[in-house]
Amino acid sequence: MTNEEKFFIENIRKKLKQALNAENFIPLHEPNFSGNENKYVSECVNTGWVSSVGKFVDSFEKNLAEYTGVKRAVAVVNGTSALHISLISVGVKANDEILIPALTFIATANAVTYCNAIPHFVDSADDTLGIDPIKLESYLREISEIRNGFCYNKLTDRRISAVVPMHTFGHPVDMEKLIEVAEKYNLVIVEDCAESIGSFYKNIHTGNFGKVAAISFNGNKTITTGGGGAVLTNDEELGKFIKHITTQAKIPHRWEFSHDYIGYNYRMPNINAALGCAQLEQLNSFIEKKRKLAVKYKNLFQTIEGIKFFEEPKFAKSNYWLNAIILEKKYQHLRDELLSELNDNNIMSRPIWNLMYKMKMYENCPRMNCETAEEINRRLINIPSSAKLAEDFKK
Ligand SMILES: *Cc1c(COP(=O)(O)O)cnc(C)c1O
């Protein structure tokens, strides 16, 4: 390493360490249980209602629908199952191609595969980190055609039935433009809102722009139910169907076991929903803190040469689930050096995911040129983002 490179890395480490007061280990994202968590979870244990029925599941679904502004929310066991059910519920069939970002967490691609459908990878926009609707449109113009009202991939002769925008680190995709493209090519939109609870696109909560949306409440997300997820929809009939198939598709009866569909045991247990109810009560205060932390980071990185803080897109109010910094091109070869330096000094940091088509299961899937996603992958690093850091931050 040259002296300039050494200075670059040490300078970031010093300034972050001082700002975060990193005497002890600082995780990337830790849960915060300072509300009614103990009270509600104890209530489940004390009454015996820990499992498949109980009032917290109903309350959690109702409160979640209210917060996000959708007609129906269905609580499930995790974000991955929420994505799986979302795809089934919009009629994704075996051998369909589903457009998903090349740059996402593996669960998005796996959920497509669970439907025996095929992920088809799309490039990212550098101002949102999510699907680039403009590039997608010109790509579809080139490789697809409409037959009998459906979009087909001319190269594989398979139907392209849906597109799954994922709101990366809570930053919304440009949905207006994406909706335009989806309408033109007859694609159903399924939003992967795993990371975007509390994120708004033009003042409307993410998850209202597709036919359905999937959220995750894993332990590292903005709010957690231990493990958990939810499907959101503004279509009440579809909402009922989703509730039905996530609860083994059992026809209600006093004793009879009758089922009318191949259902799933994806229902969220009451004890997890109890945690969720307590977390949801604090969501607004978490978001406020996370947004404060983002401003502090932004100010800090304005004083550091060679790196910039990733800010929410103009049309968005993001939850800043995970804060991200982007290395200038001339320093991009130092990504792993910087990761070592930070992780060695109590500051947990991570690269963004590897591109989906770099994994052996997905290397032969159809895709467009993903040069922006590759670029983001080379240059982006996530830094500690827990809500409570807003208070600990020096300066
Ligand atoms: C977390 C996450 C998921 C999966 O959620 P789980 O609750 O862990 O199953 C899916 N997609 C994205 C983009 C995620 O970040």
The ligand as an ORCA input file, in Angstrom:
! r2SCAN-3c Opt
* xyz 0 1
  C     -33.933    -10.038      5.099
  C     -34.296    -10.161      3.677
  C     -35.117    -11.197      3.189
  C     -35.501    -12.401      3.978
  O     -36.062    -12.229      5.179
  P     -35.970    -13.386      6.286
  O     -36.936    -12.890      7.313
  O     -34.565    -13.430      6.765
  O     -36.422    -14.650      5.657
  C     -35.510    -11.162      1.858
  N     -35.102    -10.201      1.015
  C     -34.280     -9.211      1.437
  C     -33.871     -8.186      0.466
  C     -33.847     -9.168      2.768
  O     -33.014     -8.191      3.161
*
